[in-house]
Amino acid sequence: MDPIGLLIMLLTIFVLAIFVGFEIITKVPPTLHTPLMSGSNAISGITIVGAILSAHVDAGMTTKVLATLAVVFATINVVGGFLVTHRMLEMFRKKKD
Amino acid sequence: MHEFMIHEGFVNLAYLVASVLFIFGLKGLTHPRTAVRGNLLGATGMLLAAVATMLKVGLDYRLIIAGVVVGGLIGAVAALKVRMTGMPQMVALFNGFGGIASALVAGATLVPRLGRYTTSAADIQELVSVAAAALIGMVTFTGSVVAWGKLEELRLIPSKAVLFPGQQAINAVVFLASIAAGVWVVVDPSHTLPLWVLAGSAGLLGILLTIPIGGADMPVVIALLNSYSGLAAAATGFVINNNVLIIAGSLVGASGIILTSIMCKAMNRSLTNVLFGVLGPTSETATADEVYAGKIKSTTPDEVAMLFDGARRVVIVPGYGMAVAQAQHAVRDVMLQAEKLGAEVEFAIHPVAGRMPGHMNVLLAEADVPYEKLKEMDEINPTMDQVDVCLVIGANDVVNPLARTDPKSPIAGMPIIDADKARTVVVVKRSLSPGFAGIPNPLFAADNTLMLFGDGKKMMQELVTALKELQ
């Protein structure tokens, strides 16, 4: 695909995904504001994909340092984010039983 | 070549599945019944995306595995050890880590190609995206670290709003410098200096934008940084031409913006006003002496227990003070004892009570208060005049009737919980010190208000003892 075409495709995906985001998060009960925030924050850790891809075997020293740090931070974000959200949601749930 | 293409197709298919899982996951998080499953769907999507990415050729697995192990351990320990009262700080910090990860990926993409960029459209796109990801990522990172420091109440970073003369001008200069550094990265991709300048100026910008914000405005900032961390990931998606980053990033960006706007509405202020405005007493607001002199009635836990004894409907209004005093469990015990005496107990939660969206709900859930008892402001306000006892613990501005009555007040027009309409109001507070808005609260001096001065947790525990004696 030519670069301009690719860019436009990516922009299309970007804009449509923002609309999807607005549509699915229209009415969140305030009770769930914190878990929604920490859960969505964990999803923003998707940058871990970019971090993994940048850790290339042929990379130079600087790149390897940057890439490894990126993997570390993104993993903290992902693992910590989902776990802490789960902990909170379990507290909301146990009262039902 | 053929094998490579199948491979690539498989990875992209996995990304599509991951994106769908994120959408279902976020949707699940919007309803109490489906939230746990939603979070697990999101985590599954993340695992799938990460594992599929590892299948790509030419990766340095030692580095990746080392990074994942270290990061995973830090993340897990932090998430499992954090106390519920420390949740706002934790969320702020995780936001920041997502931001800096995006900025680092931008750097790691740029560095190996320095000096080899052409003026082709593809290269320009990569460079612009690198600059955007580095800028947003660094602002998110330093902004979040400052927010964390404020919430953690580190002495290094004052938790109050830090204001100094010429602040707006300095912010504008640093903002323009960051943009200029971004342009420099794009036009001169031959060495690393522009990248470091960009990272430095964007980092400074994040600090400057967050230090003037304090106290009750923190929920807005946390929600906004949440949105930024998503946008940084989306920008990184444009760097490496990756759909799943763009989709997940923009979903989070959108959800953060919605939360930000909910928080702003709950304070009747615009985002610009929260970020750049100054909230404080004006010369036209009444002073504490005028409001309080001779009108404050102080009470004891025993007296409050008597009030509870005859009450049919009790509403508890928690605020940040409850979190500070760690009084949520004691408050739950008050609820249980009051129910034993025959009262119907509910909680009125203001959307911006606490330091992050939903802060009070998390604390009360930790203390086993059923979430059906947590009522939203709009739901409970119409019936506040039928409430026998309203117990306000650690809340101030969100129950200040001046918001309704005084158009000159800095909180004029802010929706409040109408605590003053209850038959009797009991306010648990250490002193008469003002809340975040810095103005006195006529509720404390009202005829139907009793002040229970003291530490929130201690007062609640004494109230529980007194209530038990009545049974």
Interface residues (C-beta under 8 A of the other chain):
Chain A: D2 P3 I4 L6 L7 L10 I13 F14 V15 A17 I18 F19 V20 G21 F22 I24 I25 T26 K27 V28 P29 P30 T31 L32 H33 T34 P35 L36 M37 S38 G39 S40 N41 A42 I43 S44 G45 I46 T47 I48 V49 G50 A51 I52 L53 S54 A55 H56 V57 D58 A59 G60 T62 T63 K64 L66 A67 T68 L69 A70 V71 V72 F73 A74 T75 I76 N77 V78 V79 G80 G81 F82 L83 V84 T85 H86 R87 M88 L89 E90 M91 F92 R93 K94 K95
Chain B: Y15 A18 F22 I23 G25 L26 K27 L29 T30 H31 P32 A35 V36 G38 N39 L40 G42 A43 G45 M46 A49 A50 T53 M54 K56 G58 L59 D60 L63 I64 A66 G67 V68 V70 G71 G72 I74 G75 A76 A78 A79 L80 V82 M84 M87 M90 V91 F94 N95 F97 G98 I100 A101 S102 L104 V105 G107 A108 T109 V111 P112 S120 A121 A122 Q125 T192 I222 A223 N226 S229 G230 A232 A233 A234 T236 G237 F238 V239 I240 N241 N242 N243 V244 L245 I246 I247 A248 G249 S250 L251 V252 G253 A254 S255 G256 I257 I258 L259 I262 I349 P351 M356 P357 G358 H359 N361 V362 A365 E366 D368 V369 P370 Y371 L374 E376
